[in-house]
């Protein structure tokens, strides 16, 4: 679960100079550049929104990429959910948690939208 304290909206440019990790999280990038850095993202449909606020994490072997798109329309969520379904992901309970298993990974996508903000979490747990 993403907690509000994990994301700072009170970041100024001087803070970014001092904190290399945070500046990486708040740097604008492209989907292609991120896929090159984090190849597990090839298992997910391309995200068409802003990739300005993002974070990668590898905890206990589970790879996770989180996107917070603060200025978008709800239609972006609808379009990404359609891409997930087309790619074989299933939202079994209707709560915006899509799952799919490949030969390499157990994949999960959590997506939510509210107040102009889309939160997207893409995770991949390697199959042993």
Secondary structure, 3 states (H helix, E strand, C coil): CCCHHHCCCCCCHHHHHHCHHHHHHCCCCCHHHHHHHCHHHHHCCCCCCCCCCEEEEEECCEEEEEEEECCCCHHHHHHHHHHHHHCCCECCCCCCEEEEECCCEEEEEEEEEECCEEEEEEEEEECC
